[in-house]
Amino acid sequence: MAKNKKKVETVFLVCEETGDYNYTIRRKPGGEKLKLMKFSPRLRKHTQHTEKKK
């Protein structure tokens, strides 16, 4: 029997202040949208980034 492959989707983290796509992550589908404090190179500071599918 073949093992079931777990589905993984690519998700982008978008800066809320500039709207730039700064990070990509791979995660399992489902669950809540991520909201993380990440570094924004354009602003040179940490800002809130939210998950968005492209």
PyMOL Python script that loads the backbone (N, CA, C, O; Angstrom):
from pymol import cmd

cmd.read_pdbstr("""\
ATOM      1  N   MET A   1       0.830  -1.174   0.000  1.00  0.00           N
ATOM      2  CA  MET A   1       0.000   0.000   0.000  1.00  0.00           C
ATOM      3  C   MET A   1       0.882   1.247   0.000  1.00  0.00           C
ATOM      4  O   MET A   1       1.878   1.328   0.718  1.00  0.00           O
ATOM      5  N   ALA A   2       0.493   2.195  -0.808  1.00  0.00           N
ATOM      6  CA  ALA A   2       1.217   3.459  -0.860  1.00  0.00           C
ATOM      7  C   ALA A   2       0.755   4.364   0.271  1.00  0.00           C
ATOM      8  O   ALA A   2      -0.415   4.369   0.653  1.00  0.00           O
ATOM      9  N   LYS A   3       1.690   5.116   0.787  1.00  0.00           N
ATOM     10  CA  LYS A   3       1.352   6.055   1.845  1.00  0.00           C
ATOM     11  C   LYS A   3       0.669   7.276   1.236  1.00  0.00           C
ATOM     12  O   LYS A   3       0.988   7.688   0.121  1.00  0.00           O
ATOM     13  N   ASN A   4      -0.264   7.842   1.976  1.00  0.00           N
ATOM     14  CA  ASN A   4      -0.910   9.073   1.531  1.00  0.00           C
ATOM     15  C   ASN A   4       0.045  10.240   1.715  1.00  0.00           C
ATOM     16  O   ASN A   4       0.672  10.389   2.764  1.00  0.00           O
ATOM     17  N   LYS A   5       0.146  11.064   0.680  1.00  0.00           N
ATOM     18  CA  LYS A   5       0.984  12.244   0.800  1.00  0.00           C
ATOM     19  C   LYS A   5       0.173  13.352   1.450  1.00  0.00           C
ATOM     20  O   LYS A   5      -0.991  13.569   1.114  1.00  0.00           O
ATOM     21  N   LYS A   6       0.796  14.036   2.372  1.00  0.00           N
ATOM     22  CA  LYS A   6       0.124  15.148   3.023  1.00  0.00           C
ATOM     23  C   LYS A   6       0.182  16.353   2.103  1.00  0.00           C
ATOM     24  O   LYS A   6       1.236  16.678   1.555  1.00  0.00           O
ATOM     25  N   LYS A   7      -0.948  17.008   1.937  1.00  0.00           N
ATOM     26  CA  LYS A   7      -0.991  18.158   1.060  1.00  0.00           C
ATOM     27  C   LYS A   7      -0.407  19.366   1.784  1.00  0.00           C
ATOM     28  O   LYS A   7      -0.693  19.613   2.956  1.00  0.00           O
ATOM     29  N   VAL A   8       0.409  20.101   1.063  1.00  0.00           N
ATOM     30  CA  VAL A   8       1.027  21.299   1.603  1.00  0.00           C
ATOM     31  C   VAL A   8       0.771  22.419   0.609  1.00  0.00           C
ATOM     32  O   VAL A   8       0.929  22.228  -0.597  1.00  0.00           O
ATOM     33  N   GLU A   9       0.380  23.578   1.100  1.00  0.00           N
ATOM     34  CA  GLU A   9       0.124  24.705   0.213  1.00  0.00           C
ATOM     35  C   GLU A   9       1.128  25.817   0.490  1.00  0.00           C
ATOM     36  O   GLU A   9       1.590  25.983   1.619  1.00  0.00           O
ATOM     37  N   THR A  10       1.459  26.573  -0.543  1.00  0.00           N
ATOM     38  CA  THR A  10       2.357  27.710  -0.409  1.00  0.00           C
ATOM     39  C   THR A  10       1.533  28.950  -0.095  1.00  0.00           C
ATOM     40  O   THR A  10       0.546  29.240  -0.772  1.00  0.00           O
ATOM     41  N   VAL A  11       1.941  29.667   0.920  1.00  0.00           N
ATOM     42  CA  VAL A  11       1.215  30.843   1.400  1.00  0.00           C
ATOM     43  C   VAL A  11       2.199  32.005   1.478  1.00  0.00           C
ATOM     44  O   VAL A  11       3.361  31.822   1.838  1.00  0.00           O
ATOM     45  N   PHE A  12       1.729  33.188   1.142  1.00  0.00           N
ATOM     46  CA  PHE A  12       2.563  34.381   1.188  1.00  0.00           C
ATOM     47  C   PHE A  12       2.226  35.194   2.421  1.00  0.00           C
ATOM     48  O   PHE A  12       1.065  35.263   2.825  1.00  0.00           O
ATOM     49  N   LEU A  13       3.239  35.815   3.024  1.00  0.00           N
ATOM     50  CA  LEU A  13       3.019  36.739   4.128  1.00  0.00           C
ATOM     51  C   LEU A  13       3.164  38.153   3.585  1.00  0.00           C
ATOM     52  O   LEU A  13       4.213  38.520   3.056  1.00  0.00           O
ATOM     53  N   VAL A  14       2.104  38.943   3.719  1.00  0.00           N
ATOM     54  CA  VAL A  14       2.031  40.271   3.135  1.00  0.00           C
ATOM     55  C   VAL A  14       2.101  41.311   4.245  1.00  0.00           C
ATOM     56  O   VAL A  14       1.403  41.203   5.253  1.00  0.00           O
ATOM     57  N   CYS A  15       2.947  42.315   4.054  1.00  0.00           N
ATOM     58  CA  CYS A  15       3.072  43.412   5.008  1.00  0.00           C
ATOM     59  C   CYS A  15       1.791  44.245   4.978  1.00  0.00           C
ATOM     60  O   CYS A  15       1.325  44.620   3.902  1.00  0.00           O
ATOM     61  N   GLU A  16       1.221  44.535   6.143  1.00  0.00           N
ATOM     62  CA  GLU A  16      -0.019  45.307   6.194  1.00  0.00           C
ATOM     63  C   GLU A  16       0.206  46.783   5.887  1.00  0.00           C
ATOM     64  O   GLU A  16      -0.711  47.458   5.420  1.00  0.00           O
ATOM     65  N   GLU A  17       1.413  47.298   6.142  1.00  0.00           N
ATOM     66  CA  GLU A  17       1.664  48.718   5.930  1.00  0.00           C
ATOM     67  C   GLU A  17       2.025  49.039   4.480  1.00  0.00           C
ATOM     68  O   GLU A  17       1.550  50.036   3.936  1.00  0.00           O
ATOM     69  N   THR A  18       2.861  48.205   3.844  1.00  0.00           N
ATOM     70  CA  THR A  18       3.302  48.496   2.480  1.00  0.00           C
ATOM     71  C   THR A  18       2.590  47.648   1.433  1.00  0.00           C
ATOM     72  O   THR A  18       2.501  48.057   0.275  1.00  0.00           O
ATOM     73  N   GLY A  19       2.079  46.469   1.813  1.00  0.00           N
ATOM     74  CA  GLY A  19       1.436  45.585   0.857  1.00  0.00           C
ATOM     75  C   GLY A  19       2.415  44.717   0.089  1.00  0.00           C
ATOM     76  O   GLY A  19       2.033  44.084  -0.895  1.00  0.00           O
ATOM     77  N   ASP A  20       3.668  44.673   0.516  1.00  0.00           N
ATOM     78  CA  ASP A  20       4.694  43.870  -0.150  1.00  0.00           C
ATOM     79  C   ASP A  20       4.590  42.406   0.252  1.00  0.00           C
ATOM     80  O   ASP A  20       4.254  42.083   1.391  1.00  0.00           O
ATOM     81  N   TYR A  21       4.884  41.520  -0.706  1.00  0.00           N
ATOM     82  CA  TYR A  21       4.968  40.083  -0.452  1.00  0.00           C
ATOM     83  C   TYR A  21       6.400  39.791  -0.033  1.00  0.00           C
ATOM     84  O   TYR A  21       7.259  39.586  -0.891  1.00  0.00           O
ATOM     85  N   ASN A  22       6.680  39.768   1.273  1.00  0.00           N
ATOM     86  CA  ASN A  22       8.047  39.627   1.752  1.00  0.00           C
ATOM     87  C   ASN A  22       8.455  38.186   2.038  1.00  0.00           C
ATOM     88  O   ASN A  22       9.634  37.857   1.908  1.00  0.00           O
ATOM     89  N   TYR A  23       7.533  37.324   2.417  1.00  0.00           N
ATOM     90  CA  TYR A  23       7.870  35.968   2.836  1.00  0.00           C
ATOM     91  C   TYR A  23       6.927  34.952   2.207  1.00  0.00           C
ATOM     92  O   TYR A  23       5.755  35.241   1.966  1.00  0.00           O
ATOM     93  N   THR A  24       7.449  33.762   1.944  1.00  0.00           N
ATOM     94  CA  THR A  24       6.628  32.631   1.524  1.00  0.00           C
ATOM     95  C   THR A  24       6.863  31.496   2.511  1.00  0.00           C
ATOM     96  O   THR A  24       7.988  31.267   2.954  1.00  0.00           O
ATOM     97  N   ILE A  25       5.793  30.792   2.848  1.00  0.00           N
ATOM     98  CA  ILE A  25       5.899  29.645   3.738  1.00  0.00           C
ATOM     99  C   ILE A  25       5.060  28.511   3.177  1.00  0.00           C
ATOM    100  O   ILE A  25       4.142  28.734   2.388  1.00  0.00           O
ATOM    101  N   ARG A  26       5.379  27.311   3.585  1.00  0.00           N
ATOM    102  CA  ARG A  26       4.597  26.133   3.195  1.00  0.00           C
ATOM    103  C   ARG A  26       3.950  25.592   4.451  1.00  0.00           C
ATOM    104  O   ARG A  26       4.617  25.338   5.454  1.00  0.00           O
ATOM    105  N   ARG A  27       2.639  25.420   4.381  1.00  0.00           N
ATOM    106  CA  ARG A  27       1.920  24.908   5.543  1.00  0.00           C
ATOM    107  C   ARG A  27       0.744  24.060   5.110  1.00  0.00           C
ATOM    108  O   ARG A  27       0.312  24.102   3.958  1.00  0.00           O
ATOM    109  N   LYS A  28       0.232  23.284   6.063  1.00  0.00           N
ATOM    110  CA  LYS A  28      -0.922  22.436   5.794  1.00  0.00           C
ATOM    111  C   LYS A  28      -2.166  23.307   5.665  1.00  0.00           C
ATOM    112  O   LYS A  28      -2.279  24.322   6.352  1.00  0.00           O
ATOM    113  N   PRO A  29      -3.100  22.929   4.795  1.00  0.00           N
ATOM    114  CA  PRO A  29      -4.321  23.726   4.659  1.00  0.00           C
ATOM    115  C   PRO A  29      -5.197  23.625   5.901  1.00  0.00           C
ATOM    116  O   PRO A  29      -5.123  22.661   6.663  1.00  0.00           O
ATOM    117  N   GLY A  30      -6.032  24.650   6.081  1.00  0.00           N
ATOM    118  CA  GLY A  30      -6.926  24.669   7.224  1.00  0.00           C
ATOM    119  C   GLY A  30      -6.350  25.498   8.351  1.00  0.00           C
ATOM    120  O   GLY A  30      -5.206  25.947   8.287  1.00  0.00           O
ATOM    121  N   GLY A  31      -7.129  25.692   9.351  1.00  0.00           N
ATOM    122  CA  GLY A  31      -6.693  26.482  10.497  1.00  0.00           C
ATOM    123  C   GLY A  31      -6.933  27.960  10.276  1.00  0.00           C
ATOM    124  O   GLY A  31      -7.536  28.362   9.281  1.00  0.00           O
ATOM    125  N   GLU A  32      -6.462  28.757  11.203  1.00  0.00           N
ATOM    126  CA  GLU A  32      -6.656  30.192  11.136  1.00  0.00           C
ATOM    127  C   GLU A  32      -5.572  30.838  10.285  1.00  0.00           C
ATOM    128  O   GLU A  32      -4.508  30.262  10.061  1.00  0.00           O
ATOM    129  N   LYS A  33      -5.868  32.056   9.814  1.00  0.00           N
ATOM    130  CA  LYS A  33      -4.869  32.807   9.061  1.00  0.00           C
ATOM    131  C   LYS A  33      -3.769  33.254  10.020  1.00  0.00           C
ATOM    132  O   LYS A  33      -4.029  33.635  11.162  1.00  0.00           O
ATOM    133  N   LEU A  34      -2.539  33.198   9.526  1.00  0.00           N
ATOM    134  CA  LEU A  34      -1.415  33.609  10.345  1.00  0.00           C
ATOM    135  C   LEU A  34      -1.312  35.122  10.395  1.00  0.00           C
ATOM    136  O   LEU A  34      -1.572  35.804   9.403  1.00  0.00           O
ATOM    137  N   LYS A  35      -0.935  35.637  11.539  1.00  0.00           N
ATOM    138  CA  LYS A  35      -0.591  37.049  11.701  1.00  0.00           C
ATOM    139  C   LYS A  35       0.691  37.062  12.520  1.00  0.00           C
ATOM    140  O   LYS A  35       0.691  36.704  13.698  1.00  0.00           O
ATOM    141  N   LEU A  36       1.781  37.478  11.888  1.00  0.00           N
ATOM    142  CA  LEU A  36       3.080  37.440  12.541  1.00  0.00           C
ATOM    143  C   LEU A  36       3.770  38.788  12.436  1.00  0.00           C
ATOM    144  O   LEU A  36       3.528  39.547  11.497  1.00  0.00           O
ATOM    145  N   MET A  37       4.626  39.081  13.400  1.00  0.00           N
ATOM    146  CA  MET A  37       5.482  40.252  13.322  1.00  0.00           C
ATOM    147  C   MET A  37       6.754  39.823  12.602  1.00  0.00           C
ATOM    148  O   MET A  37       7.524  39.017  13.124  1.00  0.00           O
ATOM    149  N   LYS A  38       6.975  40.363  11.401  1.00  0.00           N
ATOM    150  CA  LYS A  38       8.151  40.032  10.601  1.00  0.00           C
ATOM    151  C   LYS A  38       8.836  41.322  10.183  1.00  0.00           C
ATOM    152  O   LYS A  38       8.246  42.399  10.264  1.00  0.00           O
ATOM    153  N   PHE A  39      10.081  41.214   9.736  1.00  0.00           N
ATOM    154  CA  PHE A  39      10.856  42.370   9.322  1.00  0.00           C
ATOM    155  C   PHE A  39      10.456  42.797   7.920  1.00  0.00           C
ATOM    156  O   PHE A  39      10.384  41.973   7.008  1.00  0.00           O
ATOM    157  N   SER A  40      10.196  44.084   7.750  1.00  0.00           N
ATOM    158  CA  SER A  40       9.886  44.647   6.438  1.00  0.00           C
ATOM    159  C   SER A  40      11.123  45.384   5.935  1.00  0.00           C
ATOM    160  O   SER A  40      11.504  46.400   6.516  1.00  0.00           O
ATOM    161  N   PRO A  41      11.766  44.893   4.857  1.00  0.00           N
ATOM    162  CA  PRO A  41      12.991  45.528   4.375  1.00  0.00           C
ATOM    163  C   PRO A  41      12.775  46.964   3.883  1.00  0.00           C
ATOM    164  O   PRO A  41      13.666  47.802   4.020  1.00  0.00           O
ATOM    165  N   ARG A  42      11.618  47.249   3.322  1.00  0.00           N
ATOM    166  CA  ARG A  42      11.363  48.597   2.811  1.00  0.00           C
ATOM    167  C   ARG A  42      11.287  49.623   3.944  1.00  0.00           C
ATOM    168  O   ARG A  42      11.825  50.724   3.831  1.00  0.00           O
ATOM    169  N   LEU A  43      10.610  49.249   5.045  1.00  0.00           N
ATOM    170  CA  LEU A  43      10.459  50.161   6.176  1.00  0.00           C
ATOM    171  C   LEU A  43      11.591  50.045   7.185  1.00  0.00           C
ATOM    172  O   LEU A  43      11.766  50.918   8.035  1.00  0.00           O
ATOM    173  N   ARG A  44      12.360  48.962   7.091  1.00  0.00           N
ATOM    174  CA  ARG A  44      13.473  48.676   7.998  1.00  0.00           C
ATOM    175  C   ARG A  44      13.022  48.580   9.447  1.00  0.00           C
ATOM    176  O   ARG A  44      13.691  49.078  10.352  1.00  0.00           O
ATOM    177  N   LYS A  45      11.873  47.930   9.658  1.00  0.00           N
ATOM    178  CA  LYS A  45      11.390  47.672  11.008  1.00  0.00           C
ATOM    179  C   LYS A  45      10.440  46.481  10.970  1.00  0.00           C
ATOM    180  O   LYS A  45      10.025  46.043   9.897  1.00  0.00           O
ATOM    181  N   HIS A  46      10.102  45.965  12.134  1.00  0.00           N
ATOM    182  CA  HIS A  46       9.171  44.853  12.236  1.00  0.00           C
ATOM    183  C   HIS A  46       7.741  45.372  12.131  1.00  0.00           C
ATOM    184  O   HIS A  46       7.361  46.325  12.810  1.00  0.00           O
ATOM    185  N   THR A  47       6.951  44.726  11.264  1.00  0.00           N
ATOM    186  CA  THR A  47       5.557  45.110  11.072  1.00  0.00           C
ATOM    187  C   THR A  47       4.693  43.860  11.071  1.00  0.00           C
ATOM    188  O   THR A  47       5.201  42.741  11.000  1.00  0.00           O
ATOM    189  N   GLN A  48       3.402  44.055  11.149  1.00  0.00           N
ATOM    190  CA  GLN A  48       2.447  42.949  11.131  1.00  0.00           C
ATOM    191  C   GLN A  48       2.332  42.402   9.702  1.00  0.00           C
ATOM    192  O   GLN A  48       2.112  43.165   8.762  1.00  0.00           O
ATOM    193  N   HIS A  49       2.478  41.094   9.541  1.00  0.00           N
ATOM    194  CA  HIS A  49       2.312  40.421   8.260  1.00  0.00           C
ATOM    195  C   HIS A  49       1.159  39.429   8.373  1.00  0.00           C
ATOM    196  O   HIS A  49       1.032  38.724   9.374  1.00  0.00           O
ATOM    197  N   THR A  50       0.321  39.381   7.342  1.00  0.00           N
ATOM    198  CA  THR A  50      -0.809  38.465   7.344  1.00  0.00           C
ATOM    199  C   THR A  50      -0.690  37.491   6.179  1.00  0.00           C
ATOM    200  O   THR A  50      -0.039  37.767   5.171  1.00  0.00           O
ATOM    201  N   GLU A  51      -1.339  36.349   6.349  1.00  0.00           N
ATOM    202  CA  GLU A  51      -1.311  35.285   5.351  1.00  0.00           C
ATOM    203  C   GLU A  51      -2.223  35.624   4.177  1.00  0.00           C
ATOM    204  O   GLU A  51      -3.334  36.121   4.362  1.00  0.00           O
ATOM    205  N   LYS A  52      -1.736  35.348   2.964  1.00  0.00           N
ATOM    206  CA  LYS A  52      -2.552  35.544   1.770  1.00  0.00           C
ATOM    207  C   LYS A  52      -2.163  34.493   0.755  1.00  0.00           C
ATOM    208  O   LYS A  52      -0.980  34.229   0.538  1.00  0.00           O
ATOM    209  N   LYS A  53      -3.178  33.887   0.128  1.00  0.00           N
ATOM    210  CA  LYS A  53      -2.930  32.947  -0.952  1.00  0.00           C
ATOM    211  C   LYS A  53      -2.903  33.711  -2.258  1.00  0.00           C
ATOM    212  O   LYS A  53      -3.645  34.679  -2.426  1.00  0.00           O
ATOM    213  N   LYS A  54      -2.065  33.292  -3.180  1.00  0.00           N
ATOM    214  CA  LYS A  54      -1.973  34.017  -4.443  1.00  0.00           C
ATOM    215  C   LYS A  54      -2.657  33.294  -5.558  1.00  0.00           C
ATOM    216  O   LYS A  54      -2.669  33.776  -6.691  1.00  0.00           O
TER     217      LYS A  54
END
""", "prot")
cmd.dss("prot")
cmd.show_as("cartoon", "prot")
cmd.util.cbc("prot")
cmd.orient("prot")
